[in-house]
Amino acid sequence: MGHEANYKVDGAKTGIRLIENEYRRARDKFPPFNSAHEGLAVLWEEFEELKAEVFKKDASKMAMLSEAIQVGAMALAFIAECCEEPALED
């Protein structure tokens, strides 16, 4: 059981790094969200693209990964650009 838990933590760390890189790439290319409504619309669009990939008959894990990273990046953008600064707790 411990080995499986380590794998998930390592995978999460990699996922977070990929999401952060995608967020930075997106912000180099596009401006921050003008409103929460715009942020939600973009996040929704990315989610719909992930959903479409998941429901394909022969879904590609790489394509799902790419779409999931984009969803995560836009969720990060929404948090950073549309919400108040969250209070961090240890």
Summary of the structure (lengths in Angstrom):
residues: 90
radius of gyration: 14.9
end to end distance: 25.2
largest distance: 45.1
contacts: 213
relative contact order: 0.16
helix: 77%
strand: 0%
